[in-house]
Amino acid sequence: MVAGRRLKNQVILVRNAKIEAVGARLAVPDGAVVIDLAGMTVLPGLIDCHTHLADLGDAEPLEMLKLTAAATAYEAIPNARATLLAGFTTVRDVGVYRAFNDVAMRNAIAKGIIIGPRMYVAGAYITISEGAGAMTGLSPDIQLPRDLQFGVANGPWEVRQKVRELAHRGADHIKVLSTGAVLTHGSNPKSNEFTPEELRAAVEEAANFGLRVAAHAHAAEGIKRAIRAGVASVEHATLIDDEGIALAKQHGTYLDMDVYDEECIQSSPGEPADFVAHDRDLGEAQRRNFAKAVRAGVKMVFGTDAGVCPPGVNARQFAFMVKYGMTPIQAIRSATVSAADLIGRAELFGSITAGKSADIIAVKGDPLADVRVLERVDFVMKEGVVYKHES
């Protein structure tokens, strides 16, 4: 996927968790276990840069208040399994309502307690009071426990404090919410929430700990504020305008545009009416702006907002990315080499290359001819372990 070329008759030699060698004439060591994937297309493990695996998929966030932290964690376990078996061996999880459930899930996967993709997690959302990503819609005399309001911050120094706490408690990156949200009660996705000073504080403080910042942003001005502040990626980027596109290209900012999940928001029978109203007209605008960003040559990654749609159907987005302007190889690169670059671990995964993690998938058919074949992954290996092998 680095060169965008298909190679035939390749042998991939895996030793322990790493790819040792790749080539057409490699000798197979004596005693090696041979996995025959002839007749299939072999690709690097896919990467989804916008997931919410450690949260539940209820359309109504307030349903979470009926569960303990332990119940939430247990009920989210199938999300990780479904995502891995769909061919996504790595995810960037970008926030949870109950702080640090994602850290716990990441660690449980790393220890082999549960199966799932390699996770890079945010720990919690950083948001203004009653802002996007906050647990809103409650009576004002109800006090939430700390883990359900952990990331609320107002002013640059409170933002810095939250970044410091998140870094200390194991976050891999920082998630800030620059504008209002679709799936938050009382929110307006066209509103601007964090100020430029607050966004700069988040980026500067995160950099002190070697962390990058992802910024949720729908509104055009909130997108531009985030880019100017130096975020690594803008999530959704729904109403990005021409100036925002030019800024993203100038700054090398990745756009992570979830152009499929509109289908799930509009078709979910339990979706709260205010969420559907927030979303009205945004989906089509986002898809038009996605096409403009692709034509402009902005850096883009694959991100689905998994949790809005059920985990395991992530690959359905590939067809939408192609429909709205990407070539199949561009879409695949967005979920492999580009995603690995955004996460900052291109040396570890993102391509089938000697020295990298043995994250390998295989599909029947040619995804460069029909990208939808990626919706049915027949073989999944992560770190040298086979989790799925269907004939």
C-alpha positions in Angstrom: 0.0 0.0 0.0 3.0 2.3 0.4 3.7 2.2 -3.4 0.1 1.5 -4.3 1.1 -1.6 -6.3 -0.2 -5.1 -6.3 2.4 -7.9 -6.0 1.8 -11.5 -7.0 3.2 -14.8 -5.6 4.5 -13.2 -2.4 5.7 -15.1 0.7 5.4 -13.4 4.0 7.6 -14.8 6.7 6.3 -14.1 10.2 8.3 -14.9 13.3 6.7 -14.3 16.7 4.7 -11.1 16.4 6.8 -9.5 13.6 7.1 -9.7 9.8 10.6 -11.0 9.2 10.7 -10.9 5.4 8.5 -10.4 2.3 9.3 -11.6 -1.2 8.6 -13.8 -4.2 11.3 -16.3 -3.7 11.6 -16.7 0.1 12.6 -20.1 1.4 10.1 -21.4 3.9 12.0 -22.5 7.0 11.8 -26.1 8.1 8.9 -26.7 10.5 7.2 -23.5 9.7 3.4 -23.4 9.8 2.2 -22.5 6.3 -1.0 -20.5 5.8 -2.1 -20.6 2.1 -3.8 -17.4 1.1 -3.4 -18.1 -2.7 -6.2 -16.6 -4.7 -6.9 -13.9 -2.1 -5.9 -10.3 -1.8 -3.6 -9.8 1.2 -3.5 -6.4 2.9 -2.1 -4.8 6.0 -4.5 -4.8 9.0 -6.9 -2.0 8.6 -6.9 1.0 11.0 -10.0 3.0 12.0 -9.0 6.4 13.4 -12.3 7.4 15.0 -14.0 4.8 17.2 -15.7 4.6 20.5 -15.3 0.9 21.4 -15.4 1.3 25.2 -18.8 3.0 25.1 -22.1 1.4 24.5 -23.9 1.9 21.2 -27.2 3.2 22.6 -28.6 6.0 20.6 -29.5 7.7 23.9 -26.4 8.5 26.0 -28.4 8.9 29.1 -29.1 5.1 29.0 -25.5 4.8 30.4 -26.7 6.2 33.7 -28.6 2.9 34.3 -25.3 1.0 34.4 -22.4 0.8 36.7 -18.9 1.4 35.4 -18.3 -2.4 35.6 -21.4 -3.2 33.7 -20.5 -0.7 31.0 -17.0 -2.2 30.7 -18.3 -5.8 30.4 -21.1 -4.9 27.9 -18.6 -3.1 25.7 -16.3 -6.2 25.3 -18.1 -7.5 22.1 -17.3 -4.2 20.4 -13.6 -4.9 20.5 -14.1 -8.5 19.2 -16.4 -7.5 16.3 -14.0 -4.7 15.2 -11.0 -7.1 15.1 -12.8 -9.8 13.2 -13.9 -7.2 10.7 -10.2 -6.8 9.8 -9.4 -3.7 11.9 -6.3 -4.6 13.8 -5.7 -1.1 15.2 -8.0 1.7 16.2 -7.7 5.2 17.5 -10.4 5.5 20.1 -11.4 9.1 20.6 -13.3 9.5 23.8 -15.7 7.9 26.2 -18.5 9.2 28.4 -17.2 7.3 31.5 -13.6 8.4 31.8 -10.8 5.7 31.4 -13.0 2.8 30.3 -11.1 3.0 27.1 -7.7 2.8 29.0 -9.0 -0.3 30.8 -10.1 -1.9 27.5 -6.8 -1.1 25.8 -4.9 -2.7 28.7 -7.1 -5.8 28.8 -6.5 -6.4 25.1 -2.8 -5.8 25.4 -2.7 -8.4 28.3 -4.7 -10.9 26.3 -7.6 -10.9 28.7 -10.0 -10.1 25.8 -9.5 -10.0 22.1 -9.7 -6.8 20.1 -7.6 -4.4 18.0 -4.6 -2.6 19.2 -6.1 0.6 20.8 -4.8 4.1 21.1 -7.1 6.0 23.5 -8.1 9.4 24.7 -9.2 8.6 28.2 -12.0 11.2 28.2 -13.4 14.1 26.2 -12.1 17.6 27.0 -15.2 19.8 26.6 -16.7 23.0 27.9 -19.4 23.0 30.6 -22.6 21.5 29.0 -20.6 21.2 25.8 -20.3 18.6 23.0 -19.4 15.3 24.5 -20.6 16.2 28.0 -23.4 14.1 29.6 -26.2 16.6 29.1 -29.9 16.6 29.3 -30.2 16.1 33.0 -32.0 18.3 35.6 -29.6 20.9 36.9 -29.9 19.6 40.5 -28.5 16.2 39.6 -24.8 15.9 40.3 -22.9 13.4 38.1 -20.0 11.3 39.4 -16.5 12.6 38.5 -15.9 9.9 35.9 -18.9 11.2 33.9 -17.7 14.8 33.9 -14.0 14.3 34.1 -13.0 16.3 31.0 -15.1 19.4 31.6 -12.7 22.4 31.4 -13.2 26.2 31.0 -10.3 28.5 30.3 -6.8 27.6 29.1 -5.5 26.6 32.6 -8.3 24.2 33.2 -7.7 22.7 29.8 -4.0 22.3 30.7 -4.9 20.7 34.0 -7.1 18.1 32.2 -4.4 17.3 29.6 -1.9 16.8 32.5 -4.3 14.4 34.3 -5.1 12.5 31.1 -1.4 12.1 30.3 -0.7 10.9 33.8 -3.5 8.3 33.7 -2.5 6.7 30.4 -4.0 8.6 27.5 -2.3 8.1 24.1 -3.7 11.3 22.6 -6.0 14.1 23.6 -9.5 14.7 22.3 -11.0 18.2 22.4 -14.4 19.3 21.2 -14.0 22.6 19.3 -17.7 22.9 18.3 -21.1 21.7 19.3 -22.2 18.1 18.5 -24.9 16.2 16.7 -25.3 13.5 19.4 -25.4 15.7 22.5 -28.6 17.0 24.1 -28.9 20.8 24.0 -26.0 21.2 21.6 -25.7 23.0 18.3 -23.2 21.5 15.9 -22.9 24.9 14.2 -21.8 26.6 17.4 -18.1 27.3 18.3 -17.2 26.2 21.8 -13.6 26.2 22.8 -11.8 29.5 22.2 -8.6 29.8 20.2 -6.7 30.3 23.5 -8.1 27.1 25.0 -7.3 25.1 21.8 -3.7 26.4 21.8 -3.4 25.5 25.5 -4.5 21.9 24.7 -2.0 21.5 21.8 0.9 23.1 23.8 0.2 21.0 26.9 -0.2 17.8 25.0 3.1 18.4 23.2 4.8 18.6 26.6 3.9 15.0 27.1 4.5 13.9 23.5 0.8 13.6 22.7 -1.1 14.7 19.7 -4.6 16.4 19.7 -7.7 15.4 17.8 -10.4 18.1 17.5 -14.0 17.3 17.0 -15.4 20.1 14.9 -18.5 20.6 12.7 -18.7 24.3 12.3 -16.4 26.1 9.8 -14.9 28.6 12.2 -14.3 25.9 14.9 -12.5 23.8 12.3 -10.2 26.7 11.4 -9.5 27.5 15.1 -8.5 23.9 15.7 -6.2 23.8 12.6 -4.5 27.2 13.5 -4.0 25.9 17.1 -2.0 23.0 15.6 -4.2 19.9 16.1 -3.1 16.7 14.4 -6.5 16.0 13.0 -10.0 17.4 12.7 -12.8 14.9 13.3 -15.9 15.2 11.2 -14.9 18.5 9.5 -18.5 18.6 8.4 -18.9 22.2 7.3 -15.3 22.9 6.4 -15.1 25.8 3.9 -12.5 26.7 1.2 -10.4 28.6 3.7 -10.4 25.6 6.1 -9.4 23.3 3.3 -6.5 25.5 2.4 -5.5 25.8 6.0 -5.6 22.0 6.5 -3.4 21.6 3.4 -1.0 24.3 4.6 -0.6 22.9 8.1 -0.6 19.3 7.1 -3.6 18.6 9.3 -5.4 15.3 8.7 -9.2 15.4 8.1 -11.0 12.4 9.6 -14.5 12.5 8.0 -17.0 9.9 8.9 -19.0 10.0 5.6 -20.9 6.8 6.2 -22.5 7.1 9.7 -25.2 9.4 8.4 -26.9 6.2 7.2 -27.0 4.9 10.8 -28.1 8.2 12.5 -31.1 8.6 10.1 -32.2 5.0 10.2 -31.9 4.2 13.9 -35.4 3.8 15.3 -34.3 4.9 18.8 -32.4 8.0 17.8 -33.6 11.0 19.9 -35.5 13.5 18.0 -33.1 16.4 18.8 -30.2 14.4 17.5 -32.0 13.8 14.2 -32.8 17.5 14.0 -29.1 18.4 14.7 -28.0 16.0 11.9 -30.5 17.3 9.3 -28.7 18.5 6.2 -25.3 18.0 7.7 -24.6 14.6 6.1 -24.9 15.7 2.6 -22.9 18.9 3.3 -20.1 16.8 4.8 -20.0 14.5 1.8 -19.8 17.5 -0.6 -16.9 18.9 1.5 -15.2 15.5 1.6 -15.2 15.5 -2.2 -13.7 19.0 -2.2 -11.0 18.1 0.3 -10.0 15.0 -1.8 -9.7 17.1 -4.9 -7.6 19.7 -3.0 -5.2 17.0 -1.9 -5.7 17.4 1.8 -4.3 14.6 4.0 -7.2 12.3 5.0 -7.6 9.2 7.1 -10.3 6.6 7.6 -12.5 7.1 10.6 -16.1 5.9 11.1 -17.3 7.1 14.5 -17.9 3.4 15.3 -20.4 3.3 18.0 -22.8 5.4 16.0 -22.9 2.5 13.6 -22.6 -1.0 15.1 -19.0 -2.2 15.6 -17.9 -4.5 12.9 -19.4 -2.7 9.9 -16.6 -0.2 9.7 -15.6 -1.2 6.2 -18.9 0.0 4.8 -17.4 3.4 4.7 -14.9 2.5 2.0 -17.6 2.5 -0.7 -18.8 5.9 0.4 -15.3 7.3 0.3 -14.9 6.1 -3.2 -18.4 7.3 -4.2 -17.5 10.8 -3.0 -14.2 11.2 -4.8 -11.4 8.8 -3.6 -9.9 6.1 -5.7 -10.0 2.6 -4.1 -6.3 2.8 -3.4 -6.6 6.2 -1.8 -9.4 4.9 0.5 -7.3 1.9 1.4 -4.2 4.0 2.1 -6.3 6.2 4.3 -6.9 3.1 6.5 -3.3 1.9 6.4 -0.3 4.0 5.8 -2.0 7.4 6.4 -3.7 6.2 9.6 -0.4 4.8 10.9 1.2 8.2 10.2 -1.5 10.1 12.1 -1.3 7.8 15.1 2.5 8.3 15.0 3.4 4.7 14.8 4.2 4.2 11.1 7.3 2.2 12.1 5.0 -0.4 13.8 2.1 -1.0 11.4 0.3 0.3 8.3 2.1 -1.8 5.7 3.3 -5.4 5.1 7.0 -4.6 5.6 9.8 -6.5 7.3 10.2 -5.3 10.8 6.6 -4.3 11.3 3.9 -6.0 13.4 2.4 -9.0 11.7 -1.0 -7.4 11.2 -2.4 -9.0 8.0 -5.8 -9.5 6.5 -7.0 -11.2 3.4 -10.2 -10.9 1.3 -11.6 -12.8 -1.7 -11.7 -10.5 -4.7 -9.8 -7.4 -5.7 -10.6 -4.3 -3.6 -9.0 -2.1 -6.2 -11.8 -3.2 -8.6 -14.5 -3.3 -6.0 -13.7 -1.8 -2.6 -16.7 -3.4 -1.1 -14.9 -6.7 -0.9 -13.3 -5.3 2.2 -16.7 -5.6 3.9 -16.2 -9.3 4.1 -12.7 -10.1 5.5 -11.9 -13.8 5.5 -8.5 -13.8 7.3 -7.3 -11.8 10.2 -3.9 -11.9 11.9 -2.8 -9.5 14.5 0.7 -9.5 16.0 1.3 -13.0 14.4 -1.8 -14.6 16.0 -4.6 -15.8 13.6 -8.0 -14.7 14.9 -10.0 -15.6 11.8 -9.5 -17.9 8.9 -12.4 -18.8 6.7 -12.2 -20.8 3.6 
